[in-house]
Every structure is written in C-alpha cells, then in structure tokens.
C-alpha cells in the first residue's frame, strides 16, 4: 500500500475484509516553497479575473482555500468561485467543491485531462479567461495548449508539491517482496506513487526485479489517470473501480477480484 494521506483508513478498510496490509507510504504532499505565485493567482481569482476555473484535483482546491484562509480571504475566494463556472476532472474536486457548499458547472466526460478537453471542445471558449489548477509533476501542456488554440486565455497555478515520504530502503524491500511473489496485490492511489517506485528501482539497480514483480502481482488503480501511469511503467492493471474513482470503490473492486465478502 503506497498511499500516504489516508493510509491508516485505507488499510483498516482492507483489513476489515481479512487482508494483511504491507504499508509503504511513498509520497507526501506539501505546500509550495514559494507561495508568492499562488497568492498572486488567488488575488486574480478573487478580483473576478476568470470566467471559468478548471479543477484537476481535490487536493489542489483544498490547498488554494487554505492559502486564501491564511491571508484572511477565504470567504472572498468562495464568493468568487460561486460567481464563475467550475469545470472538474473527476470526483475528488467535485467533493472538495461540495465541502464548500458549491457544485461544479461542468464535469468532464471522463475523469482524465483528455476528458476535460473533450468536454470543453463542445464549448465556446474564445475570449474566456480560464484559471487552470494543475498538479505537480506535469504542466498539462496538452490542456493549456488546447485552451490557447481555442482562443481562451488560460492562467495556470500549481498550489502544492510532492515530497518523498518513505525511506528508499522500505521501497526497495517492497520491490523485492513483489519479485519474490510474496505480494498478492498493490493498490495505487496516485500516479506519483508509481513514479517513486520506478525512481527507486532505477537508483538501486532493481529494474529487472520490478518488472518481474509487476508481471506476477495484481495491480489495482483507483482510477484511469493512475491506470495510465501503471501501464506507462510496463504494468497491467487488473483491478479498477467501474465508475466512481475513490478509496471505497477501490476496496470493493479489490474484494471482488479476490472473491472476498
């Protein structure tokens, strides 16, 4: 289990079904080191500089709200969100909006960046000022380029960063356990976890062991974005929720795959 933020909750949900969990948190989320660009972006949002706001992650919206709160501007931010149209990529930003008493104006046809582009391709975007909440590790050039080509004026922000959370030795041990056939499944809940696994395998000369482990271990993905990262790594996704992509449906999908319950 490479989850970090909700590791204990996730583990307890699986352990309640009789699983033995091997906990190996790989990534933690931190505020950006330099808050100035985020604060400047928030000022533009609060001053109604945007017609639309694209939210790719729930964590991103929560970090933006926290940043506004630290400056005593949370209520102004929520009012700005209420006035513009929000476009969400998947269930997590929808849930983060609902926590603020808001609902999305548009929801992507699929919970991927490609799904956001597909949905917005049916909209008139020329001249629209669009805030774009991105996430670390990618600039989402395809999305930003699409908006520019459609005549919109995108204004991106990355409100948080990733940091390695687990000791490299623990990740190395997990790779060796997978290669030895002592792990039945790995449940990935974010693409940075996949990247961290590859990073350690390369650094420790364990790429063959990782490939062997991936080939003989059932790989579970919380949703399509994580599934794409797993497949790009050379793995094959065996378990994924059918519709809603968060922790509880993932646990249900794992239980169904192992005929538990």
SEMARMI-360135 format. One record per residue: residue in one letter; x, z, y of N, C-alpha, C, O in turn. Coordinates in steps of 0.05 Angstrom, whole numbers. Atoms other than C-alpha are relative to their C-alpha. Example, Ala and Ser with C-alpha at 12.3 -4.5 7.8 and 13.67 -1.06 7.14 Angstrom:
# SEMARMI-360135
ATOM,A,18,0,-24,246,156,-90,18,0,24,39,13,24 .
ATOM,S,-16,-1,-24,273,143,-21,-15,14,22,-5,18,44 .
***
This chain:
# SEMARMI-360135
ATOM,X,17,0,-24,0,0,0,18,0,25,29,21,32 .
ATOM,X,-17,1,-24,37,-24,63,-15,7,26,-3,4,47 .
ATOM,X,15,-8,-24,-17,0,111,13,23,14,26,40,1 .
ATOM,X,-12,-22,-16,5,47,167,-21,16,14,-22,41,11 .
ATOM,X,18,-14,-18,-51,64,216,-20,17,-15,-26,40,-8 .
ATOM,X,21,-14,15,-104,84,165,8,3,-29,-9,0,-47 .
ATOM,X,-11,-1,27,-60,94,104,-15,21,-17,-23,15,-39 .
ATOM,X,13,-22,16,-90,161,82,-29,-7,-7,-37,-2,-29 .
ATOM,X,28,7,5,-161,137,90,-2,-22,-22,-18,-20,-40 .
ATOM,X,0,22,19,-147,72,52,7,10,-28,-5,3,-48 .
ATOM,X,-9,-11,26,-110,110,-3,-22,17,-13,-28,14,-37 .
ATOM,X,22,-16,12,-167,160,-12,-23,-16,-10,-35,-9,-31 .
ATOM,X,22,17,9,-218,105,-18,6,-12,-27,-12,-15,-44 .
ATOM,X,-8,11,25,-179,74,-75,3,21,-22,-4,18,-45 .
ATOM,X,-4,-22,19,-160,140,-108,-27,11,-10,-29,21,-32 .
ATOM,X,26,-9,8,-234,158,-109,-11,-17,-23,-29,-8,-37 .
ATOM,X,8,18,22,-242,99,-156,19,2,-24,16,-14,-43 .
ATOM,X,-18,-4,22,-186,124,-201,27,-13,2,43,-12,-17 .
ATOM,X,-26,14,-3,-128,84,-174,23,20,6,18,42,17 .
ATOM,X,-24,-15,-8,-57,111,-169,13,-16,22,21,-39,18 .
ATOM,X,-10,15,-23,-32,91,-100,30,5,5,39,28,3 .
ATOM,X,-28,-1,-7,40,76,-82,2,-6,30,-1,-29,38 .
ATOM,X,2,3,-30,45,87,-6,27,-8,11,48,5,7 .
ATOM,X,-25,10,-13,97,47,32,-7,-12,27,-8,-37,30 .
ATOM,X,7,11,-27,78,41,106,23,-17,11,46,-8,11 .
ATOM,X,-21,19,-9,115,-18,135,1,-5,30,22,-13,40 .
ATOM,X,1,7,-28,93,-27,207,-15,21,16,-36,30,7 .
ATOM,X,16,-17,-18,72,18,264,-4,-15,26,12,-33,32 .
ATOM,X,7,14,-25,41,-4,330,6,18,23,-1,42,23 .
ATOM,X,-8,-15,-24,68,18,397,-8,-15,25,-13,-39,24 .
ATOM,X,5,13,-26,53,5,470,25,-17,7,47,-12,-3 .
ATOM,X,-23,17,-8,96,-49,502,20,17,16,12,36,29 .
ATOM,X,-21,-15,-14,162,-25,530,-3,-2,31,2,18,45 .
ATOM,X,4,5,-29,148,-55,599,-30,-4,5,-40,-25,0 .
ATOM,X,29,2,-5,76,-41,620,-8,-17,24,-32,-23,27 .
ATOM,X,7,14,-25,80,-79,686,-16,-26,-5,-36,-30,9 .
ATOM,X,16,25,4,56,-148,659,-28,6,-10,-47,-7,-1 .
ATOM,X,27,-8,10,-2,-114,622,-17,11,23,-40,4,26 .
ATOM,X,14,-11,-22,-21,-75,684,-9,-21,20,-31,-20,31 .
ATOM,X,7,22,-19,-19,-137,728,-22,-17,-11,-40,-25,4 .
ATOM,X,21,15,13,-62,-174,678,-27,15,2,-47,3,7 .
ATOM,X,24,-17,-3,-112,-116,678,-11,-1,28,-36,-2,32 .
ATOM,X,9,2,-27,-115,-119,753,-15,-26,5,-36,-27,19 .
ATOM,X,15,25,-3,-135,-192,749,-27,1,-14,-47,-9,-4 .
ATOM,X,25,-3,14,-187,-176,697,-21,15,16,-43,7,19 .
ATOM,X,18,-18,-15,-217,-120,739,-9,-13,26,-31,-8,35 .
ATOM,X,7,15,-25,-216,-165,801,-17,-25,-6,-20,-42,12 .
ATOM,X,18,22,8,-261,-214,763,14,-27,2,2,-47,11 .
ATOM,X,-15,25,-1,-207,-267,758,-6,-18,-24,3,-42,-25 .
ATOM,X,6,16,25,-233,-291,689,-30,-5,-3,-47,10,5 .
ATOM,X,27,7,8,-295,-327,667,-6,8,-29,-28,15,-36 .
ATOM,X,2,-6,29,-281,-314,593,24,17,-8,44,18,6 .
ATOM,X,-22,-15,11,-238,-268,552,0,-3,-30,-20,3,-44 .
ATOM,X,-3,3,29,-213,-285,482,14,25,-11,35,32,-2 .
ATOM,X,-11,-24,13,-201,-223,438,7,-7,-29,-10,-13,-45 .
ATOM,X,-9,7,27,-159,-237,376,1,25,-18,-2,22,-42 .
ATOM,X,-2,-24,17,-152,-164,352,-15,23,13,-17,25,38 .
ATOM,X,12,-24,-10,-190,-99,359,21,19,12,16,32,32 .
ATOM,X,-21,-16,-11,-124,-63,370,8,-8,28,13,9,45 .
ATOM,X,-7,10,-26,-110,-107,429,-19,11,22,-10,20,43 .
ATOM,X,19,-10,-20,-174,-88,465,3,30,4,1,39,26 .
ATOM,X,-3,-29,-3,-164,-14,450,25,7,16,24,26,33 .
ATOM,X,-25,-6,-16,-93,-16,478,-5,-7,30,5,7,47 .
ATOM,X,6,7,-28,-119,-51,541,-17,21,13,-13,28,36 .
ATOM,X,17,-21,-11,-173,1,550,17,25,6,14,38,27 .
ATOM,X,-17,-24,-4,-121,57,541,18,-4,25,22,15,40 .
ATOM,X,-17,5,-24,-76,24,593,-15,2,25,-5,13,45 .
ATOM,X,17,-3,-24,-133,19,642,-7,29,5,-8,38,28 .
ATOM,X,7,-29,-2,-152,92,628,23,16,13,18,33,29 .
ATOM,X,-23,-14,-11,-81,115,644,3,-3,30,15,13,44 .
ATOM,X,0,5,-29,-90,85,713,-26,7,14,-30,1,37 .
ATOM,X,25,-8,-11,-159,113,723,-19,-23,6,-36,-21,23 .
ATOM,X,15,24,-5,-191,44,718,-17,-9,-24,-25,-32,-25 .
ATOM,X,15,7,24,-227,46,651,-28,-10,6,-37,-30,-4 .
ATOM,X,28,8,-6,-298,43,680,-1,-27,13,-19,-43,9 .
ATOM,X,-1,26,-13,-278,-15,724,6,-23,-20,-5,-45,-18 .
ATOM,X,-6,20,20,-249,-52,664,-25,-6,-17,-31,-29,-22 .
ATOM,X,24,5,16,-312,-42,623,-21,-15,16,-35,-33,4 .
ATOM,X,19,15,-17,-355,-67,681,9,-29,1,-8,-47,1 .
ATOM,X,-10,28,0,-310,-129,685,-7,-14,-27,-15,-37,-27 .
ATOM,X,6,11,26,-319,-140,610,-30,-6,-2,-38,-26,-15 .
ATOM,X,29,4,1,-394,-134,619,-9,-25,14,-29,-38,7 .
ATOM,X,7,23,-17,-395,-190,670,10,-26,-11,-2,-47,-4 .
ATOM,X,-11,26,10,-353,-242,634,-10,-5,-29,-23,11,-41 .
ATOM,X,7,7,28,-362,-277,567,24,6,-18,46,-4,-13 .
ATOM,X,-21,-6,19,-322,-250,509,-2,-18,-24,-25,-24,-33 .
ATOM,X,-1,16,24,-301,-292,450,18,15,-20,41,21,-14 .
ATOM,X,-14,-17,20,-280,-254,387,8,-17,-24,-6,-35,-33 .
ATOM,X,-10,14,23,-238,-278,328,-12,10,-26,-16,-5,-45 .
ATOM,X,9,-12,25,-264,-230,275,-14,26,4,-21,33,27 .
ATOM,X,16,-25,-2,-300,-164,260,14,22,16,0,39,28 .
ATOM,X,-13,-22,-13,-247,-118,289,-3,0,30,-9,21,42 .
ATOM,X,6,0,-29,-252,-140,362,-30,4,6,-37,15,26 .
ATOM,X,29,-4,-3,-328,-141,353,-6,30,0,-21,41,16 .
ATOM,X,4,-29,2,-325,-68,331,11,15,25,-1,34,34 .
ATOM,X,-12,-13,-24,-279,-50,389,-18,-4,25,-20,14,41 .
ATOM,X,19,4,-22,-329,-81,438,-24,18,-3,-33,30,17 .
ATOM,X,23,-17,4,-386,-43,407,6,29,6,-12,44,15 .
ATOM,X,-8,-28,-7,-348,22,415,-2,4,30,-5,27,40 .
ATOM,X,3,-2,-29,-352,6,490,-29,-5,9,-34,-5,33 .
ATOM,X,28,6,-6,-426,-9,486,-5,-29,8,-24,-36,22 .
ATOM,X,2,28,-7,-415,-84,491,-3,-17,-25,3,-8,-47 .
ATOM,X,2,19,22,-428,-145,447,14,-25,8,15,-32,32 .
ATOM,X,-14,25,-7,-389,-210,443,-19,-22,9,-42,-23,0 .
ATOM,X,16,23,-8,-414,-272,478,1,-22,-20,-19,-36,-25 .
ATOM,X,-4,20,21,-386,-317,424,17,12,-22,35,27,-17 .
ATOM,X,-16,-9,23,-360,-303,354,11,-25,-14,-4,-44,-18 .
ATOM,X,-13,23,13,-311,-351,321,-14,-8,-26,-24,10,-40 .
ATOM,X,13,10,25,-339,-394,265,14,10,-25,2,14,-46 .
ATOM,X,-17,-12,21,-282,-367,222,18,20,13,26,17,36 .
ATOM,X,-16,-21,-13,-241,-304,234,29,-7,1,46,9,-8 .
ATOM,X,-28,9,-3,-178,-343,249,2,-13,28,-17,-18,41 .
ATOM,X,-4,14,-26,-146,-374,311,-12,-28,-1,-23,-38,19 .
ATOM,X,11,27,3,-167,-442,283,-31,2,4,-43,-17,15 .
ATOM,X,29,-3,-4,-239,-415,281,-7,4,29,-28,-6,38 .
ATOM,X,5,-3,-29,-234,-395,354,1,-28,14,-17,-34,30 .
ATOM,X,-3,27,-11,-210,-465,372,-25,-17,-7,-35,-32,9 .
ATOM,X,23,16,10,-266,-497,330,-25,8,16,-40,-10,24 .
ATOM,X,24,-9,-15,-319,-454,365,1,-9,29,-19,-19,40 .
ATOM,X,-3,7,-29,-292,-467,435,0,-30,4,-5,-39,27 .
ATOM,X,0,29,-3,-286,-542,422,-27,-11,6,-30,-33,15 .
ATOM,X,27,8,-6,-361,-545,429,-10,9,27,-32,4,35 .
ATOM,X,7,-11,-26,-360,-511,497,14,-17,23,34,-30,19 .
ATOM,X,-12,13,-24,-347,-540,567,19,20,12,11,41,23 .
ATOM,X,-20,-19,-9,-282,-507,587,15,-8,25,30,8,37 .
ATOM,X,-14,10,-24,-257,-549,645,-4,18,24,-27,24,32 .
ATOM,X,1,-17,-24,-240,-505,704,-5,29,-5,-4,46,14 .
ATOM,X,6,-28,6,-256,-440,668,26,16,-2,46,7,-13 .
ATOM,X,-23,-18,1,-208,-382,677,-3,18,-24,-23,33,-26 .
ATOM,X,4,-13,26,-196,-352,609,23,20,-6,46,11,-9 .
ATOM,X,-19,-20,10,-160,-287,592,3,-2,-30,-16,-6,-44 .
ATOM,X,-5,3,28,-127,-290,524,16,24,-10,40,26,-3 .
ATOM,X,-14,-23,11,-109,-226,487,14,-9,-26,1,-14,-46 .
ATOM,X,-16,8,23,-53,-244,439,11,25,-14,5,47,-6 .
ATOM,X,-12,-22,15,-16,-201,388,30,-6,-5,38,-29,-4 .
ATOM,X,-29,4,2,59,-191,375,7,-19,-23,-7,-23,-42 .
ATOM,X,-11,18,21,100,-240,334,-9,-28,2,1,-45,-13 .
ATOM,X,9,28,-4,63,-302,357,-10,-3,28,-22,15,40 .
ATOM,X,10,6,-27,49,-334,423,-27,-16,-1,-39,-22,19 .
ATOM,X,25,16,4,-11,-372,393,1,-25,18,-18,-30,33 .
ATOM,X,-2,24,-17,14,-435,426,-23,-20,-5,-32,-33,13 .
ATOM,X,22,19,6,-40,-476,390,-25,7,16,-38,-11,26 .
ATOM,X,23,-8,-15,-95,-435,423,4,-5,30,-13,-17,43 .
ATOM,X,-6,3,-28,-63,-434,492,2,-30,8,-9,-38,28 .
ATOM,X,-2,29,-5,-46,-509,488,-28,-13,-1,-34,-30,16 .
ATOM,X,28,11,2,-118,-525,466,-15,6,26,-28,-12,37 .
ATOM,X,15,-7,-24,-146,-488,526,10,-16,24,-6,-26,40 .
ATOM,X,-11,16,-22,-99,-524,574,-9,-29,-2,-17,-41,18 .
ATOM,X,9,28,4,-116,-592,544,-29,-3,6,-38,-25,13 .
ATOM,X,29,1,-5,-190,-575,551,-6,4,30,-29,3,38 .
ATOM,X,4,-3,-29,-179,-565,626,-4,29,9,-10,33,33 .
ATOM,X,3,-28,-7,-183,-489,624,26,11,12,47,-2,10 .
ATOM,X,-23,-13,-11,-135,-441,658,5,26,-15,-5,47,-7 .
ATOM,X,-5,-24,16,-110,-392,604,19,20,13,38,12,27 .
ATOM,X,-17,-22,-11,-79,-325,624,5,20,-23,-11,38,-27 .
ATOM,X,-4,-17,24,-48,-292,562,12,27,6,26,31,26 .
ATOM,X,-12,-26,-1,-28,-220,551,5,10,-28,-12,5,-46 .
ATOM,X,-6,-13,26,5,-183,493,2,30,6,22,39,17 .
ATOM,X,1,-28,-8,-14,-109,500,13,20,-18,11,44,-12 .
ATOM,X,-14,-19,17,25,-78,443,22,-14,-15,25,-38,-14 .
ATOM,X,-23,11,16,86,-87,398,1,14,-27,-11,35,-31 .
ATOM,X,-4,-11,27,105,-75,326,27,12,-2,47,3,10 .
ATOM,X,-26,-12,7,160,-30,301,0,6,-30,-20,14,-41 .
ATOM,X,-3,-6,29,186,-20,230,-6,30,-3,4,47,12 .
ATOM,X,9,-28,4,156,44,202,13,12,-24,18,36,-25 .
ATOM,X,-10,-11,24,184,51,133,31,-3,-1,42,-21,11 .
ATOM,X,-29,3,6,256,63,112,4,-24,-17,-11,-29,-36 .
ATOM,X,-6,24,15,287,0,85,2,6,-30,-7,-10,-46 .
ATOM,X,-4,-8,28,304,37,20,-27,2,-14,-29,-5,-38 .
ATOM,X,27,-2,13,230,51,7,-12,-27,-4,-25,-31,-25 .
ATOM,X,10,28,4,211,-22,17,15,-13,-22,3,-27,-39 .
ATOM,X,-16,11,22,268,-42,-28,-9,10,-27,-12,-5,-46 .
ATOM,X,10,-11,25,243,5,-82,-26,-13,-8,-31,-18,-32 .
ATOM,X,26,12,6,173,-25,-76,4,-28,-12,-9,-36,-30 .
ATOM,X,-6,27,10,202,-96,-86,9,1,-29,1,-14,-46 .
ATOM,X,-11,-2,27,240,-73,-148,-22,9,-20,-23,0,-42 .
ATOM,X,23,-9,17,177,-38,-176,-18,-24,-6,-27,-27,-29 .
ATOM,X,16,24,5,138,-103,-167,14,-18,-20,1,-29,-39 .
ATOM,X,-14,18,18,192,-144,-201,1,11,-29,2,-5,-48 .
ATOM,X,-1,-12,26,194,-95,-259,-28,1,-13,-31,10,-36 .
ATOM,X,26,1,12,119,-104,-270,-15,27,0,-33,31,-15 .
ATOM,X,12,-27,0,101,-32,-252,-20,3,23,-30,25,28 .
ATOM,X,21,-1,-20,53,-50,-196,-22,-20,-7,-16,-44,-12 .
ATOM,X,22,18,8,-15,-79,-212,-10,-17,24,-18,-40,20 .
ATOM,X,10,15,-23,-35,-99,-141,13,11,25,21,34,27 .
ATOM,X,-8,-8,-27,-11,-98,-69,-22,-8,19,-31,-31,18 .
ATOM,X,22,5,-19,-63,-93,-14,11,-3,28,17,17,41 .
ATOM,X,-11,5,-27,-40,-125,51,-23,0,20,-44,-12,16 .
ATOM,X,21,-2,-20,-80,-108,113,9,-12,27,-7,-13,46 .
ATOM,X,-9,14,-25,-38,-145,167,23,-18,-7,39,-12,-26 .
ATOM,X,-22,19,6,10,-203,169,28,11,6,47,3,-7 .
ATOM,X,-27,-11,-3,68,-162,198,10,15,-24,35,17,-28 .
ATOM,X,-9,-13,25,69,-124,132,14,-20,-18,34,-14,-31 .
ATOM,X,-11,21,17,82,-189,96,28,-8,11,47,-12,-4 .
ATOM,X,-25,8,-13,137,-207,146,22,21,-5,45,15,-10 .
ATOM,X,-19,-22,5,170,-138,137,11,-1,-29,34,3,-34 .
ATOM,X,-8,2,28,171,-148,61,21,-21,-3,42,-17,-17 .
ATOM,X,-19,22,1,207,-214,69,26,7,13,48,1,3 .
ATOM,X,-24,-8,-15,255,-186,120,18,18,-16,43,14,-17 .
ATOM,X,-16,-18,17,278,-130,73,11,-15,-24,34,-11,-31 .
ATOM,X,-10,15,23,283,-178,14,25,-17,8,44,-18,-8 .
ATOM,X,-22,16,-9,329,-223,54,25,17,6,47,11,-2 .
ATOM,X,-22,-18,-8,371,-166,81,14,13,-24,38,17,-23 .
ATOM,X,-11,-13,23,381,-134,13,6,-18,-24,12,-9,-46 .
ATOM,X,-5,19,22,390,-197,-28,-19,1,-23,-12,-2,-46 .
ATOM,X,20,-4,21,325,-187,-65,-21,-22,0,-44,-18,-8 .
ATOM,X,20,21,-2,291,-253,-53,-10,-9,-27,-34,-16,-31 .
ATOM,X,9,8,27,290,-271,-127,-19,22,-12,-39,15,-24 .
ATOM,X,17,-22,9,261,-202,-144,-27,-1,13,-48,4,1 .
ATOM,X,26,1,-14,208,-210,-90,-17,-23,-11,-41,-20,-16 .
ATOM,X,15,23,11,189,-279,-117,-12,6,-27,-34,-1,-33 .
ATOM,X,9,-8,26,184,-251,-187,-23,20,2,-44,18,-12 .
ATOM,X,21,-20,-4,143,-192,-163,-26,-12,10,-48,-4,1 .
ATOM,X,24,13,-10,95,-235,-124,-14,-16,-21,-39,-18,-22 .
ATOM,X,11,17,21,85,-280,-184,-16,16,-21,-35,5,-33 .
ATOM,X,13,-15,21,63,-224,-230,-17,24,10,-25,40,-6 .
ATOM,X,16,-22,-12,26,-177,-182,-24,-12,13,-22,-32,27 .
ATOM,X,23,10,-15,-45,-187,-158,3,7,29,7,31,36 .
ATOM,X,-3,-4,-29,-42,-196,-83,-27,0,13,-42,-19,10 .
ATOM,X,26,-3,-14,-101,-172,-42,5,-3,30,24,8,41 .
ATOM,X,-2,4,-29,-112,-194,31,-26,9,12,-48,4,2 .
ATOM,X,24,-10,-13,-160,-161,79,-17,-23,12,-41,-20,16 .
ATOM,X,14,22,-12,-178,-229,109,17,-26,0,39,-26,-9 .
ATOM,X,-13,27,1,-159,-303,119,27,-1,14,45,-14,5 .
ATOM,X,-26,0,-14,-103,-290,170,22,11,-17,44,0,-19 .
ATOM,X,-20,-13,18,-67,-243,122,5,-18,-24,27,-20,-34 .
ATOM,X,-3,18,23,-81,-291,65,19,-23,6,35,-31,-11 .
ATOM,X,-18,22,-8,-46,-347,103,29,9,0,47,-6,-8 .
ATOM,X,-27,-10,-1,15,-303,114,11,4,-28,35,-2,-33 .
ATOM,X,-9,-3,28,18,-286,39,7,-26,-12,28,-29,-26 .
ATOM,X,-5,27,11,14,-359,20,25,-12,12,40,-26,-2 .
ATOM,X,-24,10,-12,67,-377,70,25,13,-11,47,1,-11 .
ATOM,X,-23,-15,13,112,-325,36,5,-11,-28,26,-5,-40 .
ATOM,X,-3,10,27,101,-360,-30,-17,14,-20,-15,9,-44 .
ATOM,X,18,-14,18,49,-313,-59,-27,-14,-2,-33,-32,13 .
ATOM,X,27,11,5,-20,-329,-86,-20,23,3,-18,43,-11 .
ATOM,X,20,-21,-4,-79,-288,-61,-20,0,-22,-33,-20,-28 .
ATOM,X,19,-3,22,-120,-262,-119,-25,14,8,-46,11,-5 .
ATOM,X,22,-17,-8,-166,-214,-82,-4,-2,30,15,2,45 .
ATOM,X,6,1,-28,-201,-223,-15,-30,5,3,-46,-6,-13 .
ATOM,X,29,-4,-4,-269,-199,11,-14,-27,5,-2,-46,15 .
ATOM,X,15,25,-2,-323,-253,11,-7,-6,29,-5,-29,38 .
ATOM,X,11,6,-27,-350,-245,82,13,18,21,28,8,38 .
ATOM,X,-11,-17,-21,-332,-184,124,28,10,-7,33,17,-30 .
ATOM,X,-28,-4,5,-258,-171,131,11,25,12,23,25,33 .
ATOM,X,-12,-26,-7,-240,-98,137,3,17,-25,0,7,-47 .
ATOM,X,-10,-16,22,-220,-40,94,-20,5,-23,-13,2,-47 .
ATOM,X,20,-6,21,-284,-21,57,-6,-24,-18,-6,-21,-42 .
ATOM,X,4,23,17,-299,-92,33,24,-7,-16,22,-17,-39 .
ATOM,X,-25,5,15,-226,-99,12,1,19,-24,7,10,-46 .
ATOM,X,0,-19,22,-232,-36,-31,-21,-10,-21,-15,-9,-45 .
ATOM,X,21,9,19,-297,-64,-62,10,-24,-15,5,-27,-39 .
ATOM,X,-10,24,13,-262,-130,-76,21,7,-21,23,-5,-42 .
ATOM,X,-20,-8,19,-204,-95,-110,-13,13,-24,-5,7,-47 .
ATOM,X,14,-13,22,-251,-53,-152,-14,-21,-18,-13,-19,-42 .
ATOM,X,13,21,16,-289,-116,-173,20,-15,-16,15,-23,-39 .
ATOM,X,-20,15,15,-225,-151,-192,11,14,-24,18,2,-44 .
ATOM,X,-9,-16,22,-205,-94,-237,-23,12,-16,-20,29,-34 .
ATOM,X,25,-8,14,-277,-84,-261,-3,30,0,-8,43,-21 .
ATOM,X,3,-29,-3,-280,-13,-234,-27,5,13,-35,-9,31 .
ATOM,X,25,-8,-12,-346,20,-219,-24,-16,-10,-46,-12,-2 .
***
